[in-house]
Structure formats: structure tokens, C-alpha cells
Amino acid sequence: MTDQQENQKTDKAQGNSKNTGLTGQLLIAMPGMSDPRFNRSVVYICAHNADGAMGLVINKAVDELTFDDLLEQFEIENQAASDAISIHFGGPVETQRGFVLHSPDYLREGSLQVDEHVALTATVQILQDIAAGAGPRFKLLALGYSGWGPGQLDAEIQQNAWLNVAADDALVFGPDIAAKWESAIRKLGVEPSMLSGSAGHA
């Protein structure tokens, strides 16, 4: 689930994340999103700096894979009956790589603390700890991630492809995946039905 290159990437992102205001926030796809992979997506931004941005989609489940299936692939015994944990589509990049977005009560070597509320870990160890009942209180498992090159996300926001809003535990870790897109929009004080379906500047 992890390798030295990924740890270097997250360490670099952690060092630069204070330079922007989008790290730790949610992106909400506008109705006119041109990329069908992000239709009605809510993305938690783990890092956003001069080198680009990285985040995880938090409202799309991978129905064909269960947590028990994932544990079986790594030959981990599920001792905590955690089969109710759903696996999410984190994004279209490196879809075979796993990430756990979680509360910061669990921090180990290789963990990236995004802010005071959320951390990110991409190691087999966190799967072992979750299966043993020793993982973080709140957790979201995702396969793949969403990535943007330098300036790309900023340009997409300027083109009204995305809205952004402050994250909270209910939105990030809440079990009602289907409601997250509308809930995130309403947090801005906007009714989803009032959003225009066309992209571009207002």
C-alpha cells in the first residue's frame, strides 16, 4: 500500500501545505463538471502547494470490493468484524494504491497530519491495526487519488469547475455517502438546485 516514493511525496506536500488555503478543505464538483469521473464528487484536499494538489474523493464507494476482500489480499485476519467499512474511489490516479483518511488519534511513521482534524496514512500497518480493533476512531479507505499539476487546480476553480468549503468530521467521515455532495453545497448556504449546470465565469 505504500512505498518510499509515496512517503517522499507526502513529506514534501506536508512541508509546503501551509502556503495555501485549500489544504484540509473540500472541493465540490459543479454540475457542469466536464470530467465524468468527478461528476457530483466531493474531494478532500490533502495537500495543495506550488507543486500541485492531491486529494481523495470521499463520496463514491467501490461496490465490487469489501474491506474483507482487501484484508484477504494482504493476508490479514479481521479480528474486529470491520466488514461494514466501505472502500471508496479516491480518484483516477494509481487506482491500485490504497489510502486511509482518518482522525489524528492514530499517527504512525509514514502518517501525514493534514490539519488538527484529519491525517492520511498509506501503509499496510494501518490496515492491520484497523483489523485488530486498534485503528483510528474515524476512518475512510480509498483506492486511488485525485491529482493536479502546478496551477491546474487553481485554474479549474477560476473556471468555476469547483466550489470549496471547510471540511468537518460529519462530511468527511459520515456514513451517508450519497448525501455528501448536496450536504457540502448546503454548507455554503446554497441550494443544489440553484447551481447552474454550465461551467465558466459567472
Solvent accessible surface area in square Angstrom, and as a share of the most:
residue,aa,sasa,rsa
1,M,38,0.17
2,T,48,0.28
3,D,60,0.31
4,Q,135,0.60
5,Q,132,0.59
6,E,5,0.02
7,N,49,0.25
8,Q,105,0.47
9,K,77,0.33
10,T,16,0.10
11,D,89,0.46
12,K,122,0.52
13,A,14,0.11
14,Q,79,0.35
15,G,63,0.60
16,N,46,0.24
17,S,16,0.10
18,K,191,0.81
19,N,114,0.58
20,T,44,0.26
21,G,56,0.54
22,L,22,0.11
23,T,26,0.15
24,G,9,0.09
25,Q,46,0.21
26,L,0,0.00
27,L,0,0.00
28,I,0,0.00
29,A,0,0.00
30,M,21,0.09
31,P,50,0.32
32,G,20,0.19
33,M,29,0.13
34,S,107,0.69
35,D,35,0.18
36,P,111,0.70
37,R,130,0.47
38,F,18,0.07
39,N,78,0.40
40,R,102,0.37
41,S,0,0.00
42,V,0,0.00
43,V,0,0.00
44,Y,0,0.00
45,I,0,0.00
46,C,2,0.01
47,A,5,0.04
48,H,10,0.04
49,N,13,0.07
50,A,89,0.69
51,D,75,0.39
52,G,9,0.08
53,A,9,0.07
54,M,19,0.08
55,G,0,0.00
56,L,0,0.00
57,V,0,0.00
58,I,0,0.00
59,N,17,0.08
60,K,51,0.22
61,A,43,0.34
62,V,25,0.14
63,D,129,0.67
64,E,147,0.66
65,L,30,0.15
66,T,64,0.37
67,F,0,0.00
68,D,59,0.30
69,D,55,0.28
70,L,10,0.05
71,L,3,0.01
72,E,130,0.58
73,Q,123,0.55
74,F,71,0.29
75,E,160,0.72
76,I,24,0.12
77,E,128,0.57
78,N,41,0.21
79,Q,129,0.57
80,A,40,0.31
81,A,85,0.66
82,S,15,0.10
83,D,88,0.45
84,A,99,0.77
85,I,31,0.16
86,S,47,0.30
87,I,2,0.01
88,H,10,0.05
89,F,52,0.22
90,G,0,0.00
91,G,0,0.00
92,P,38,0.24
93,V,52,0.30
94,E,76,0.34
95,T,57,0.33
96,Q,171,0.76
97,R,41,0.15
98,G,2,0.02
99,F,1,0.01
100,V,0,0.00
101,L,0,0.00
102,H,0,0.00
103,S,11,0.07
104,P,36,0.23
105,D,95,0.49
106,Y,4,0.02
107,L,76,0.38
108,R,117,0.43
109,E,169,0.76
110,G,30,0.28
111,S,25,0.16
112,L,9,0.05
113,Q,69,0.31
114,V,18,0.10
115,D,45,0.23
116,E,123,0.55
117,H,105,0.47
118,V,4,0.03
119,A,0,0.00
120,L,4,0.02
121,T,1,0.01
122,A,10,0.08
123,T,20,0.11
124,V,43,0.25
125,Q,87,0.39
126,I,0,0.00
127,L,0,0.00
128,Q,76,0.34
129,D,20,0.10
130,I,3,0.02
131,A,1,0.00
132,A,53,0.41
133,G,58,0.56
134,A,58,0.45
135,G,25,0.25
136,P,4,0.03
137,R,182,0.66
138,F,65,0.27
139,K,60,0.26
140,L,6,0.03
141,L,3,0.02
142,A,1,0.01
143,L,32,0.16
144,G,0,0.00
145,Y,19,0.07
146,S,0,0.00
147,G,34,0.33
148,W,19,0.07
149,G,30,0.29
150,P,104,0.65
151,G,42,0.40
152,Q,84,0.37
153,L,2,0.01
154,D,61,0.31
155,A,40,0.31
156,E,42,0.19
157,I,43,0.22
158,Q,118,0.52
159,Q,99,0.44
160,N,43,0.22
161,A,14,0.11
162,W,6,0.02
163,L,50,0.25
164,N,54,0.27
165,V,12,0.07
166,A,58,0.45
167,A,27,0.21
168,D,54,0.28
169,D,59,0.30
170,A,79,0.62
171,L,14,0.07
172,V,1,0.00
173,F,29,0.12
174,G,17,0.17
175,P,131,0.83
176,D,87,0.45
177,I,34,0.17
178,A,91,0.71
179,A,38,0.30
180,K,7,0.03
181,W,12,0.04
182,E,59,0.26
183,S,47,0.30
184,A,0,0.00
185,I,0,0.00
186,R,115,0.42
187,K,89,0.38
188,L,70,0.35
189,G,71,0.69
190,V,50,0.29
191,E,87,0.39
192,P,16,0.10
193,S,100,0.64
194,M,151,0.67
195,L,34,0.17
196,S,63,0.41
197,G,52,0.50
198,S,76,0.49
199,A,62,0.48
200,G,30,0.29
201,H,143,0.64
202,A,145,1.13
